[in-house]
Amino acid sequence: MCGIIGYIGEKNPVDILINGLKSLEYRGYDSAGIALKEKDEIEIIKSVGKIVNLEEKIKDEKLIPSHLGIAHTRWATHGKPTENNAHPHTAGRVTLVHNGIIENAEELREKLKKEKVRFYSETDTEVVAALINKYYDNDPVEAINQALKEVKGSYALGILFQESDDLYAVRKDSPLIVGLGKDENFIASDIAAIIDYTNQYYLLEEGEIAHITKAKIEVTKDGKVVEKEVQTTSMERDAKDKCGYDHYMLKEIMEEPVVLQKTFEPYLEHLEKLPDLTDYEEIHIVACGSAMYAGMIGKTLLEEYANTKVEIDVASEYRYKNIIYDRKTLVILISQSGETADTIAAMRKAQEHNVETLAIVNVKTSTIARESDSQIFIEAGPEIAVATTKAYILQVGIMALLAYKTALTKNLVKEEHKVLEEAEKLPRLIKEVLDRREEYKKVAEAIYQKEDIFFIGRKIDYATSMEGSLKLKEVSYIHSEAYQAGELKHGTISLIDDGMPVFAIITDDTIKDKTISNIEEVKSRGAQTIIISNEKYATDDLQVTVPKISPYFQPILIVPTLQLIAYETAKLRGCDIDKPKNLAKSVTVE
Ligand code: G6P
């Protein structure tokens, strides 16, 4: 969601900025733009749609030779995705790019209009530019400081000033780093954008302002200089490569066995390294999107096998609800990026009530990783495809280990050794499941021309269905819904038509006969059923059968099949698989 890159140094910034924008594409965007500066001349080029459109436009321009520039991919919030609304925005002597949302933009716009300021776009960003311009009296840092006192909301800003040859950056509730090079420096939304040039960077903290030249970076907060610690990323340059796969989504699914092994390694022989959930009287799980569905699996496992009651909510609801914290509570936040605005707000809400927070997170330098009370890191590495795959599998894996440890602590586990032996087998079994691509292609061929698809399941299989359905709609744009199998009769069955695909997920032995009856019900109304299970049924349905394993880990074998079916279906439909329309990888605004 919105990407920022900025460069100052000895090179011409155009290629660096464009490459950076391409590395940030995965965040989701609908327009892009670039500003180049040399002395007091500033040149801005913008375009709607993909970065190649911007590149085409740049080719046609005679660009000013420069050594300083900022660039941006915009995911529209205030105003349509038009060229006019694309960043950078200029107001007077200030040009900037922005990620985030200015909540009081309208109020500020009206105030500034009264002061005879004219606006050219519908964006909240232009309002910040105008406000900084208002306070700019040849002291950039002072102007930024003054202006931001009036701004409510979230922002990461890369700023150029007419009379300055330097680059300025500031952030609040939106990520931004300062990359450290030799005779050159950078700003970026994340390290992926600049990894080809440096692996060292400063993490800007809330309210810190960076004044950047090619040789020096000065970070100040409230007028005082802040000593920054140099961070070094372990991200490999080739993490950005597709390694021969057609899409990042496929590459990332194929990485699942390896990253699961890496994530489980510290815990399998040392479960004591995981937190003890029995220390708490109440557990809340809060997350968004797929991370929320991973939480639903966790809730089901904790309740089913560890006799532990769990409340779960999407973060966008949780942050505004009246949550009654009257017992010793642990809030578990699940987030791949660690930058999802709603999940951050939910975390801060719990902390304001002195409630402990535990983050299950991938990006170690993210806001959630840094601000939560304790963390369990998943080792997914960079995930580039917008639709999460490997990170989801690892979130489920950690929830499964937490549920298992809780059950063990409560003396509820009968065959202790068996569960852990099965956990060790998981990477090999996932690989087996991933190797059966031809089966998933067959399913994709059967469904790719359909308009509506349902997923049904009960208990844990319902939680798995939610992710299967989400993945399919995200990447293939087929309308798809997941239902608790028993609920279908209360309305939704009226939508079942001849040939409509219904996926049934069946792995829970205690309830499978019920789901099988539901399959018969939809079949007799014309549905084309596809059974995804851990056992083969003697029916003529299309079937995908995965190895049977401990119920703690069964979803980890089922979901890769659903991910690959979604992938193959999207491929047959010719979709932009890694960057589905309207979606963003990291939802850094509300
Ligand atoms: C976006 C992504 C999803 C992800 C969700 C939560 O919607 O497209 O793939 O599940 O955000 O993101 P997080 O980084 O908090 O896990």
Residues whose N, C-alpha, C, O or C-beta is under 5 A from the ligand:
A	BS01	G6P	C288 G289 S290 A291 I334 S335 Q336 S337 G338 T340 V386 A387 T388 A584 K585 V587
